[in-house]
Amino acid sequence: MPANPGPSSRIGTLTVAGQTFTVTQAAPVVVITNVSATPSSGSGSVQTFGFLFSDSNGFTDLSTIYMLINPVLNWPGSCFTSYVRSSNTLYLLNDAGTFWLGPVTPAGGGSLANSSCTLSAGGSSVLTSGNNLTVSVALTFAGAFAGTKSIYMNAQDAGGLWSNWQQRGAWTVPPVGNQPPSAVSVTPASGSGSNQTFSFLFSDANGFADLSTAYMLVNATLNWPGSCYAAYTRASNTLWLLNDSATFWLGPVTPGVPGTLQNSQCSLNGVGSSGSGSGNNLTVSVSLTFISAFGGAKNLYMNALNNGGLWSNWQQGGAWTVPAVGNQPPSAVSVTPASGSGSNQIFSFLFSDPSGFADLSTTYMLIDATLNWSGSCYTSYVRSSNALFLLSDSGTFWLGPVTPGGTGSLANSQCTLSAGASSVSGSGNNLSVNLALTFASAFSGGKNVFMNAEDAVGLWSNWQQRGAWTLP
């Protein structure tokens, strides 16, 4: 490291009385200053420190800056970071002090970790102005790095000059052993309804990644059999539902992906559910549909297990009322399009059942001038066998079946039903039957669109006119 501010420079010669002298002028003195660390004191396991450096030639003259947190000015076993200005990159020294981990870009993605600390790129940033350069470094300290530390700073400029190491603060890292997680809260914490997405919040002092499994139970008492009892496994990002007898877990399904788990108390829907972590917190959102037989006042319970085998223990986070609904008839809701004209059309028939779409047995869709079976375009869908049928011209027997999305077609003198372009989907209480129909030219004129549905115990929606269609 240079011992003086900088070299002198020769600017010419001067001859006096026959003797020639070399004329020199001292080069401008470059001053690099380790200005400050903010905060300069305090304590905590997570902190973003702002390190301010200054160079009298302007911030662009700064080459590399160094920030070290350790009890003494020593590299091994420290939290020692550096920033290279020309490449806008951050580094972290390894445990042995032998090489730099990285790089990562401030405000970018990724992180660097040794046994003392973790540097988060996303929470770090760089600010420049005039002679000043501020590097903000987001650090999370390891529990094993506990104790009182000093904050050191150093910088090097483009010409190889150094500011020299300066202590600019002190910081206390608290000891964090393996502490039990916490079951914090559930949102909403109260209310009623047959369908609800609950957000369960859990916390772990060692970070959300230390959480292994989160448990969410809805029941009148803290009892497993006959409950709506879900679990979330963080490492695999999967959801599970306990069976009625509490002897095994149903699943898994992935949050955000289509899929359903069901017991006699509730259905857990993959779509609408999620799991996300940040800092010490893990939020598990579970989309639940309760079965009417599970009606009554229920409590919302929570528990969590961490990687070290410690539990939060069961906590009641709220209360919920599931409405007691008897077996109610299904509904013939709508047809889309509800009006129009043409010889070819895909009609979307929407049915609903208060006990869930799985309670629907058979749906009926009829197109004719009047509600008459013979000589009509009369189709049906049987949910249990996923089969489509078309009534014969005489109205005496069903043609088929064909499978929605499969091959083949069914035809009478009024229309043709194409299996390949037809489809069926169910979600919650709703069942949508999409039929691809081609009408015969002889079946021309104004027609009405009728719908009916039967549930598993023989209740009917009764015939409803839900649209009109004109055939050329």
PyMOL commands that set and color helices and strands:
alter all, ss='L'
color gray80, all
select helices_A, chain A and resi 59-61+143-145+208-210+292-294+357-359+441-443
alter helices_A, ss='H'
color red, helices_A
select strands_A, chain A and resi 8-16+19-26+32-38+46-55+62-70+79-84+89-93+100-104+111-113+117-129+132-141+147-157+166-173+182-187+195-203+211-219+228-233+238-242+249-253+260-262+266-278+281-290+296-306+315-322+331-336+344-352+360-368+377-382+387-391+398-402+409-411+415-427+430-439+445-455+464-471
alter strands_A, ss='S'
color yellow, strands_A
deselect
rebuild
show_as cartoon
